[in-house]
Amino acid sequence: MTPEEKSLLERTYKLAEENNSILRGIRRTNRWGIAFKTFYWVVIIGATFGLFYFLQPYIESSRDLINQASKSIKSVNGTINKVQGSFSGN
């Protein structure tokens, strides 16, 4: 093996080692990114369900209040129709 070939082989080996360390770093960063993204979505989904569980009694009471208001409005409309019917009947 000539000195030029040996030098070229050593440089190639150093480049391969450097590339290997860079690729390992990229792979490690990618794994951490996937782990953090998974953790992020678990927290977001968990917080959504937790918030819904916490707010559910308030949501149900608001829904009941809206239903009662709707029934009252229908009752008032019925009364108005009766009054208008009695006036138009005369």
Secondary structure per residue as TSV (DSSP state, phi and psi in degrees):
chain	resnum	aa	ss	phi	psi
A	1	M	-	360.0	129.2
A	2	T	-	-79.5	160.8
A	3	P	H	-60.7	-34.8
A	4	E	H	-65.4	-42.1
A	5	E	H	-65.6	-41.2
A	6	K	H	-64.0	-42.5
A	7	S	H	-63.6	-43.8
A	8	L	H	-62.4	-42.1
A	9	L	H	-63.6	-40.3
A	10	E	H	-66.8	-42.3
A	11	R	H	-64.2	-39.4
A	12	T	H	-64.2	-41.0
A	13	Y	H	-63.3	-43.1
A	14	K	H	-63.9	-40.9
A	15	L	H	-64.9	-39.8
A	16	A	H	-64.2	-41.0
A	17	E	H	-64.1	-42.8
A	18	E	H	-64.4	-45.2
A	19	N	H	-60.4	-40.5
A	20	N	H	-62.1	-44.0
A	21	S	H	-67.4	-37.9
A	22	I	H	-64.8	-45.1
A	23	L	H	-63.9	-38.2
A	24	R	H	-63.8	-39.7
A	25	G	H	-64.1	-41.7
A	26	I	H	-63.2	-43.5
A	27	R	H	-64.0	-41.8
A	28	R	H	-64.4	-43.1
A	29	T	H	-62.5	-40.2
A	30	N	H	-62.8	-43.1
A	31	R	H	-63.3	-44.1
A	32	W	H	-63.4	-38.0
A	33	G	H	-62.8	-42.9
A	34	I	H	-64.3	-41.4
A	35	A	H	-63.9	-44.8
A	36	F	H	-68.0	-36.7
A	37	K	H	-66.4	-40.4
A	38	T	H	-63.6	-45.9
A	39	F	H	-60.0	-41.4
A	40	Y	H	-58.7	-49.1
A	41	W	H	-69.9	-33.9
A	42	V	H	-63.5	-41.7
A	43	V	H	-65.7	-43.6
A	44	I	H	-62.5	-48.2
A	45	I	H	-67.2	-41.4
A	46	G	H	-63.6	-41.0
A	47	A	H	-66.1	-35.7
A	48	T	H	-64.1	-47.9
A	49	F	H	-66.2	-38.8
A	50	G	H	-63.7	-41.6
A	51	L	H	-65.6	-41.1
A	52	F	H	-63.3	-42.4
A	53	Y	H	-61.8	-39.7
A	54	F	H	-70.1	-40.1
A	55	L	H	-89.2	-6.1
A	56	Q	H	-56.0	-44.6
A	57	P	H	-61.5	-38.3
A	58	Y	H	-68.6	-38.5
A	59	I	H	-64.4	-43.9
A	60	E	H	-65.2	-40.9
A	61	S	H	-67.1	-36.6
A	62	S	H	-65.4	-40.3
A	63	R	H	-63.8	-41.8
A	64	D	H	-63.1	-41.1
A	65	L	H	-63.2	-41.2
A	66	I	H	-65.2	-40.3
A	67	N	H	-63.6	-41.7
A	68	Q	H	-64.5	-40.9
A	69	A	H	-64.2	-39.2
A	70	S	H	-63.8	-42.7
A	71	K	H	-64.6	-39.6
A	72	S	H	-64.4	-41.7
A	73	I	H	-64.5	-41.1
A	74	K	H	-64.3	-38.3
A	75	S	H	-65.6	-43.1
A	76	V	H	-64.0	-43.1
A	77	N	H	-61.6	-40.1
A	78	G	H	-63.0	-41.7
A	79	T	H	-65.3	-42.4
A	80	I	H	-61.7	-41.9
A	81	N	H	-63.7	-39.0
A	82	K	H	-64.6	-43.4
A	83	V	H	-64.8	-42.9
A	84	Q	H	-64.9	-36.1
A	85	G	H	-65.9	-38.1
A	86	S	H	-70.2	-34.5
A	87	F	H	-72.5	-37.5
A	88	S	H	-77.5	-18.9
A	89	G	H	-74.7	-22.0
A	90	N	-	-77.4	360.0
